[in-house]
Amino acid sequence: MANPAPGPLWRRLGWMLAIWLASVLSLGAVAGVIRWWLHH
């Protein structure tokens, strides 16, 4: 194996947290837009 580890554990966890947070925020934004659109 040329690459035993893709990076430090904290960096991989940080990327996973950032991706999760971005998905949660985007889902919340979409839900807010839909809710606003339905109530107007």
GIVENWO-V413614 format. One record per residue. N is the residue number from 1. SS is DSSP state (alpha for helix, beta for strand, coil for the rest). Layout:
# GIVENWO-V413614
N&SS / N&SS
This chain:
# GIVENWO-V413614
1&coil / 2&coil / 3&coil / 4&coil / 5&coil / 6&coil / 7&coil / 8&coil / 9&alpha / 10&alpha / 11&alpha / 12&alpha / 13&alpha / 14&alpha / 15&alpha / 16&alpha / 17&alpha / 18&alpha / 19&alpha / 20&alpha / 21&alpha / 22&alpha / 23&alpha / 24&alpha / 25&alpha / 26&alpha / 27&alpha / 28&alpha / 29&alpha / 30&alpha / 31&alpha / 32&alpha / 33&alpha / 34&alpha / 35&alpha / 36&alpha / 37&alpha / 38&alpha / 39&alpha / 40&coil
